[in-house]
Amino acid sequence: MKSEAVRAAPAGLPSQAQILESLKVVKDPEIPVNVVDLGLIYEVGIDDAGRVEISMTLTSVGCPVQDLIRSDAEMAVMRLDGVNHVNVEFVWSPPWSPEKMSEDGKRQMRMFGFNL
């Protein structure tokens, strides 16, 4: 994820960092790394009413588990106090590439035998 200015969360609502941390439980079933460390999360926002907007991508267009990943992401973030609604939007620009992965994500991939 690109480094962006992080605004303080409204009182009683989770921060962007907390939302990202909650998304670390979401994994692509075909890849043993969470969506955050894979670099699939492009943008996270929360408004004063507790509505969370997530822009993310997948490793490939037409991913057969797109609906599962969306559902897992929505459920993970809905568990946070103060969140009333979660909308996950899949975007394809910029396209995903392994360079978007965190160093921890790359390390995990190498541990599972992927050559990065």
C-alpha positions as CSV (number, residue, x, y, z in Angstrom):
1,M,0.0,0.0,0.0
2,K,1.3,3.4,-0.8
3,S,2.2,5.6,2.1
4,E,-0.6,8.2,2.5
5,A,-1.3,10.8,5.1
6,V,-3.1,9.1,7.9
7,R,-5.8,11.2,9.5
8,A,-6.9,10.6,13.1
9,A,-9.9,8.4,13.4
10,P,-13.1,10.0,14.7
11,A,-13.7,9.4,18.4
12,G,-14.9,5.8,19.1
13,L,-14.0,4.5,15.7
14,P,-11.0,2.4,14.6
15,S,-8.0,3.9,13.0
16,Q,-6.7,3.1,9.5
17,A,-4.0,1.0,11.2
18,Q,-6.5,-1.0,13.2
19,I,-8.6,-1.6,10.0
20,L,-5.5,-2.8,8.2
21,E,-4.5,-5.1,11.1
22,S,-8.0,-6.6,11.1
23,L,-7.6,-7.4,7.4
24,K,-4.5,-9.5,8.1
25,V,-6.8,-12.4,8.9
26,V,-8.0,-12.4,5.2
27,K,-6.0,-14.7,2.9
28,D,-6.3,-15.7,-0.7
29,P,-6.9,-19.5,-0.3
30,E,-4.4,-20.1,-3.1
31,I,-1.6,-18.0,-1.6
32,P,-0.6,-18.4,2.1
33,V,-0.2,-14.7,2.8
34,N,-2.7,-12.2,4.0
35,V,-4.1,-9.5,1.7
36,V,-2.3,-6.7,3.5
37,D,1.2,-8.2,3.2
38,L,0.4,-9.2,-0.4
39,G,-0.1,-5.5,-1.2
40,L,-3.7,-6.0,-2.3
41,I,-5.2,-3.2,-0.1
42,Y,-4.9,0.1,-2.0
43,E,-7.0,2.4,0.2
44,V,-8.9,2.4,3.4
45,G,-11.2,5.1,4.7
46,I,-13.7,5.5,7.5
47,D,-16.3,8.2,7.9
48,D,-17.8,9.7,11.1
49,A,-20.8,7.3,10.8
50,G,-18.6,4.2,10.9
51,R,-18.8,3.4,7.3
52,V,-15.6,1.8,6.0
53,E,-14.6,1.9,2.3
54,I,-11.8,-0.4,1.1
55,S,-10.3,-0.3,-2.3
56,M,-8.3,-3.4,-3.1
57,T,-7.2,-5.6,-6.0
58,L,-6.5,-9.2,-6.5
59,T,-3.6,-11.0,-8.0
60,S,-5.5,-11.7,-11.2
61,V,-8.6,-10.5,-12.9
62,G,-11.4,-13.1,-12.7
63,C,-10.0,-14.6,-9.5
64,P,-12.4,-17.5,-8.7
65,V,-12.4,-16.6,-4.9
66,Q,-13.2,-12.9,-5.3
67,D,-16.5,-13.2,-3.5
68,L,-14.9,-15.2,-0.6
69,I,-12.2,-12.6,-0.2
70,R,-14.8,-9.8,-0.2
71,S,-16.9,-11.5,2.4
72,D,-13.9,-12.3,4.6
73,A,-12.7,-8.7,4.4
74,E,-16.2,-7.3,5.3
75,M,-16.6,-9.7,8.2
76,A,-13.1,-9.0,9.6
77,V,-13.6,-5.2,9.6
78,M,-17.2,-5.4,10.9
79,R,-15.8,-7.0,14.1
80,L,-14.2,-3.7,15.0
81,D,-16.0,-1.4,17.5
82,G,-17.8,1.5,15.9
83,V,-17.9,0.0,12.3
84,N,-21.5,0.0,11.0
85,H,-20.9,-0.8,7.3
86,V,-18.1,-2.1,5.1
87,N,-17.8,-1.7,1.4
88,V,-15.1,-3.5,-0.5
89,E,-14.5,-2.3,-4.0
90,F,-12.2,-4.2,-6.4
91,V,-10.0,-2.1,-8.6
92,W,-7.6,-3.1,-11.3
93,S,-5.5,0.0,-11.7
94,P,-2.8,0.0,-10.9
95,P,-2.4,-3.7,-11.6
96,W,-1.0,-5.9,-8.8
97,S,2.6,-7.1,-9.0
98,P,4.9,-8.8,-6.5
99,E,6.6,-5.5,-5.9
100,K,3.6,-4.3,-4.0
101,M,4.1,-7.0,-1.3
102,S,5.5,-6.0,2.1
103,E,8.9,-7.4,3.0
104,D,7.2,-9.7,5.5
105,G,4.9,-11.0,2.7
106,K,7.8,-11.7,0.5
107,R,9.5,-13.6,3.3
108,Q,6.4,-15.7,3.9
109,M,6.1,-16.5,0.2
110,R,9.8,-17.6,0.1
111,M,9.1,-19.8,3.2
112,F,6.3,-21.6,1.2
113,G,8.6,-22.2,-1.7
114,F,7.7,-19.3,-4.0
115,N,10.6,-17.8,-5.8
116,L,10.5,-14.0,-5.5
